[in-house]
Amino acid sequence: MGNPNPGTSAETPRYLQIAASLREEIVERRIPPGARLSSERSLSQRYRVNRQTVRSALQLLRQERFVITDRRGTFAADPEAEGLTAVPRARRRTFPGGPWAPEAQAQASLAWEAPPSSLVRHLQLASGEEALVHRHVIVGREGQVLQRAVSWFSRAALREIPQLARYRRARDRHQHPDLRHLYHWMRQAGLEVVHQEAVGVSAVSTGGAARLAVHRMVSDHHGQVLEITDIDVSASWVYEFSA
């Protein structure tokens, strides 16, 4: 009973695996409509995870309308009445955004730097204080830069997201950083995130190609900014929204 879904990739975050398992049980009516789900403690023992991981799975199912929670507990919804299926409605996006292509290569780095003055207040920093910054470049097979992203993380992000906080340590900062599951980590930390993205087209010089400029701000449910990212995208590339 401990394995949520034998066909699920090992790279899929555990809370998504658990949500998929419970979603399937609800759709197939192994958990009938109106039935009360097992307690968080029982589910954490069943799946051999901590209770926060179970809470993240249940939170996702609530957002998808598969379960309803009140002070009595968490109950299965009627999937037929809600028009729901066991197949997730959309593929989860990876950080920092943009499609994957077999011919492209990604290059990433982390550093501690003072952010631009326009971002200091949003990142909850003092003037001159350094922040964790992530740089990510996607290069095509002919060496052309398809996408360039610069992301700044706030004090709140480092406090609330354990997988991100570990990059405070120098020995972790110098390794090749893999933050693809950043938005999964935010959910695992119990954060309800809001993505705001502004998109524009950069000016085109004579003989040059147009480029897409994306400014993204990600906040938690209290309005605290967690991440600010600026992305420069080639017109020949496809940008995928992060939410």
C-alpha positions as CSV (number, residue, x, y, z in Angstrom):
1,M,0.0,0.0,0.0
2,G,3.0,2.3,0.4
3,N,3.7,2.8,-3.3
4,P,1.3,5.5,-4.5
5,N,1.5,4.5,-8.2
6,P,3.9,1.9,-9.6
7,G,3.8,3.6,-13.0
8,T,4.8,7.0,-11.7
9,S,8.3,8.3,-12.4
10,A,10.7,8.4,-9.5
11,E,11.4,12.1,-10.3
12,T,7.8,13.0,-9.7
13,P,7.5,14.7,-6.3
14,R,5.9,12.5,-3.6
15,Y,2.9,14.7,-3.0
16,L,2.0,14.5,-6.7
17,Q,2.3,10.7,-6.6
18,I,0.0,10.6,-3.5
19,A,-2.5,13.0,-5.1
20,A,-2.6,10.8,-8.2
21,S,-3.2,7.7,-6.1
22,L,-6.1,9.2,-4.2
23,R,-7.5,10.9,-7.3
24,E,-7.7,7.5,-9.0
25,E,-9.4,5.9,-6.0
26,I,-12.0,8.7,-6.0
27,V,-12.7,8.5,-9.7
28,E,-13.0,4.7,-9.6
29,R,-15.2,5.0,-6.5
30,R,-13.0,2.9,-4.4
31,I,-13.5,5.9,-2.1
32,P,-17.2,6.6,-2.6
33,P,-18.6,10.1,-3.0
34,G,-19.1,11.6,0.5
35,A,-16.8,9.1,2.2
36,R,-14.4,10.5,4.7
37,L,-10.7,10.1,3.7
38,S,-8.3,8.6,6.2
39,S,-6.6,11.0,8.6
40,E,-3.4,12.8,7.7
41,R,-1.6,10.6,10.2
42,S,-3.0,7.4,8.6
43,L,-2.2,8.6,5.1
44,S,1.4,9.5,6.1
45,Q,1.9,6.0,7.5
46,R,0.3,4.4,4.4
47,Y,2.6,6.3,2.0
48,R,5.6,6.5,4.4
49,V,5.9,10.3,4.1
50,N,5.6,13.2,6.6
51,R,2.3,14.8,7.3
52,Q,3.3,18.0,5.4
53,T,3.6,16.0,2.2
54,V,0.1,14.6,2.8
55,R,-1.2,18.1,3.4
56,S,0.3,19.2,0.1
57,A,-1.4,16.3,-1.8
58,L,-4.8,17.1,-0.1
59,Q,-4.4,20.8,-0.9
60,L,-3.9,20.0,-4.6
61,L,-7.0,17.7,-4.6
62,R,-9.0,20.5,-3.0
63,Q,-7.9,22.9,-5.7
64,E,-9.0,20.3,-8.3
65,R,-12.3,19.8,-6.5
66,F,-11.8,16.1,-5.9
67,V,-12.1,16.5,-2.1
68,I,-13.9,18.9,0.3
69,T,-12.6,19.7,3.7
70,D,-14.5,21.1,6.7
71,R,-14.0,20.9,10.5
72,R,-15.2,17.3,10.5
73,G,-12.5,16.1,8.1
74,T,-11.8,15.6,4.3
75,F,-14.4,14.0,2.1
76,A,-14.5,12.7,-1.4
77,A,-16.5,14.7,-3.9
78,D,-18.6,13.2,-6.6
79,P,-16.3,13.1,-9.7
80,E,-19.2,12.6,-12.2
81,A,-21.1,15.6,-10.8
82,E,-17.9,17.7,-11.0
83,G,-17.0,16.4,-14.5
84,L,-13.6,15.2,-13.2
85,T,-11.3,12.4,-14.4
86,A,-8.2,10.8,-12.9
87,V,-6.0,12.4,-15.6
88,P,-4.5,15.7,-14.4
89,R,-5.8,18.7,-16.3
90,A,-2.3,20.1,-17.2
91,R,1.3,19.1,-17.1
92,R,3.1,20.8,-14.2
93,R,5.6,23.5,-15.3
94,T,9.2,23.5,-14.4
95,F,11.3,26.4,-13.3
96,P,12.3,28.8,-14.7
97,G,10.0,28.1,-17.7
98,G,10.3,27.4,-21.4
99,P,9.9,24.2,-23.3
100,W,12.4,21.3,-23.5
101,A,14.0,20.4,-26.8
102,P,16.5,17.5,-27.4
103,E,18.9,19.8,-29.3
104,A,19.0,22.5,-26.6
105,Q,21.4,22.6,-23.7
106,A,20.7,24.3,-20.4
107,Q,23.4,26.1,-18.3
108,A,22.6,27.3,-14.8
109,S,24.5,29.0,-12.0
110,L,23.8,30.4,-8.5
111,A,25.5,33.3,-6.7
112,W,24.9,35.8,-3.9
113,E,24.7,39.4,-5.3
114,A,23.1,42.7,-4.4
115,P,19.9,43.0,-6.6
116,P,18.9,46.0,-8.6
117,S,17.5,48.8,-6.4
118,S,14.0,48.4,-7.9
119,L,13.8,44.9,-6.5
120,V,15.1,45.5,-3.0
121,R,11.8,46.3,-1.4
122,H,10.0,43.4,-3.0
123,L,12.6,40.9,-1.8
124,Q,12.4,42.3,1.8
125,L,16.1,43.2,1.8
126,A,18.0,46.2,3.2
127,S,19.9,48.4,0.8
128,G,23.1,46.7,-0.3
129,E,22.1,43.3,1.1
130,E,22.8,40.4,-1.1
131,A,20.2,37.9,-2.4
132,L,20.4,34.5,-3.9
133,V,20.3,34.8,-7.7
134,H,19.8,32.0,-10.3
135,R,20.9,32.5,-13.9
136,H,19.7,30.0,-16.5
137,V,20.5,30.0,-20.2
138,I,19.2,27.7,-23.0
139,V,21.5,27.3,-25.9
140,G,20.6,25.8,-29.3
141,R,22.6,23.3,-31.2
142,E,24.3,26.0,-33.3
143,G,25.3,28.0,-30.1
144,Q,22.5,30.6,-30.3
145,V,20.9,31.7,-27.1
146,L,17.3,30.8,-27.1
147,Q,16.3,31.9,-23.7
148,R,18.0,33.7,-20.8
149,A,16.5,33.9,-17.3
150,V,17.7,35.8,-14.2
151,S,15.8,34.9,-11.0
152,W,16.1,36.6,-7.6
153,F,14.8,34.9,-4.4
154,S,13.5,36.8,-1.4
155,R,14.3,36.4,2.3
156,A,10.8,34.7,2.7
157,A,11.6,32.2,0.0
158,L,14.8,31.1,1.7
159,R,13.0,30.9,5.1
160,E,10.0,28.9,3.8
161,I,11.4,26.5,1.2
162,P,13.9,24.0,2.7
163,Q,15.3,22.8,-0.6
164,L,16.1,26.4,-1.6
165,A,17.5,27.3,1.9
166,R,20.2,24.6,1.5
167,Y,21.9,26.8,-1.1
168,R,22.9,29.2,1.8
169,R,25.8,26.7,2.3
170,A,28.9,27.5,0.2
171,R,29.5,23.8,-0.7
172,D,26.0,23.5,-2.2
173,R,26.2,26.8,-4.1
174,H,29.2,25.7,-6.2
175,Q,27.5,22.5,-7.4
176,H,25.4,22.6,-10.6
177,P,22.1,23.9,-9.3
178,D,18.9,22.0,-10.3
179,L,15.8,24.1,-9.4
180,R,13.4,22.6,-11.9
181,H,11.0,21.5,-9.2
182,L,11.0,24.9,-7.4
183,Y,7.2,25.2,-7.8
184,H,6.7,21.7,-6.4
185,W,8.9,22.6,-3.5
186,M,6.7,25.7,-2.8
187,R,3.6,23.4,-2.7
188,Q,5.4,20.9,-0.5
189,A,6.1,23.8,2.0
190,G,2.3,24.5,2.1
191,L,2.5,27.7,0.1
192,E,-0.4,28.8,-2.1
193,V,1.4,30.7,-4.8
194,V,0.3,33.4,-7.1
195,H,2.1,33.9,-10.5
196,Q,2.0,37.3,-12.2
197,E,3.6,37.6,-15.6
198,A,3.9,40.6,-17.8
199,V,5.0,40.0,-21.4
200,G,6.3,42.4,-24.0
201,V,8.3,42.5,-27.2
202,S,11.8,44.1,-27.2
203,A,12.7,46.7,-29.8
204,V,14.1,45.2,-33.0
205,S,17.3,46.7,-34.5
206,T,17.9,46.7,-38.3
207,G,18.5,43.1,-39.4
208,G,17.9,41.8,-35.8
209,A,15.3,39.4,-34.6
210,A,12.5,40.2,-32.2
211,R,12.7,38.9,-28.7
212,L,10.1,38.3,-26.0
213,A,10.6,39.9,-22.6
214,V,8.8,38.3,-19.6
215,H,8.7,39.7,-16.1
216,R,7.4,37.2,-13.5
217,M,6.7,37.8,-9.8
218,V,5.7,34.9,-7.6
219,S,4.1,35.6,-4.2
220,D,2.6,33.5,-1.4
221,H,-1.0,33.7,-0.2
222,H,0.0,36.4,2.3
223,G,1.3,38.6,-0.5
224,Q,5.0,38.0,0.3
225,V,7.2,37.9,-2.8
226,L,9.1,34.7,-3.2
227,E,10.7,35.0,-6.6
228,I,11.2,37.7,-9.3
229,T,12.4,36.5,-12.7
230,D,13.2,38.3,-15.9
231,I,13.3,36.1,-19.1
232,D,14.5,37.1,-22.5
233,V,13.2,34.7,-25.2
234,S,14.2,34.4,-28.8
235,A,11.3,34.8,-31.3
236,S,12.2,31.4,-32.7
237,W,11.6,29.8,-29.2
238,V,8.3,29.1,-27.4
239,Y,7.8,30.5,-23.9
240,E,5.5,28.4,-21.6
241,F,3.8,30.2,-18.7
242,S,4.9,29.0,-15.3
243,A,1.5,28.7,-13.6
